Structures are given as structure tokens and as C-alpha cells.
């Protein structure tokens, strides 16, 4: 297993990105918008190409780091899932929580965003299990 393999990294990134599209575009669109305190005009005013492009790039960076760890440790499938979900629970979600405490963001926003990271990382982990299988 190579330290970097473009196809699995892109597939893992795409899985995380798809979770985000469903999470914020379909499942929690209204509750997230209310919790974030954003109006329809504010949502439409952003440069969506830049926002989506940078989101994909950041998610790809996460995928590259996780893939590198998997390549170095060659764990069994259940450990791959533990690492992916553990990364979300142990690093990403607490980081969001710390920021939201200081920004005085509502609990509802934290829970929606934390759920996105948890499910997104689980999806990425599942894709990596599939590629390694």
C-alpha cells in the first residue's frame, strides 16, 4: 500500500463531500441555517465555487493524512473505521467545540456540524476499507 494513492484519496474526499452536500443541502438545511443565523440572501451572497473548492481541498487534506496513517500502520478494517471515526471524535469535533464556545455559537449548530464530521469521516473510512479490501 503506497503512502499516497490518488484514487482512494479522491474517493474518500468525494464521500466526505457528498455527506456534506446531503447533510447541509437536504437533511439539516433549515435547522443549520437557523442555528447559524444566516438569511437566504447571506447564503446566496457567498462565492460558492470558492467555498466548495476550498471545502473539497480541506477534506482532501484530511483524506491524505488518514490514508498516510493507514499506509504506515496497515490496520485491519475495523481499526480503519476506528481511526476514521476516532479522528472525528477525538480531534475534529473537539476543535469545533472549542471554537464554538468562544464564538458563542448555539448547541444546535455544534450538534449539526459535529454530526457532519462524524458521518463524513465514517463515510471516508468505509471508502478506504473498500479500497484496501
Secondary structure, DSSP 4 states (H G I P E B T S, - for coil): --S--HHHHHHHHHHHHHHHHHIIIIISHHHHHHHHT--HHHHHHS-HHHHHHHHHHHHHHHHHHHHHHHHHH---HHHHHHHHHHHIIIIIHHHHHHHHHHHT--HHHHHHHHHHHHHHHHHHHHHHHHHH-
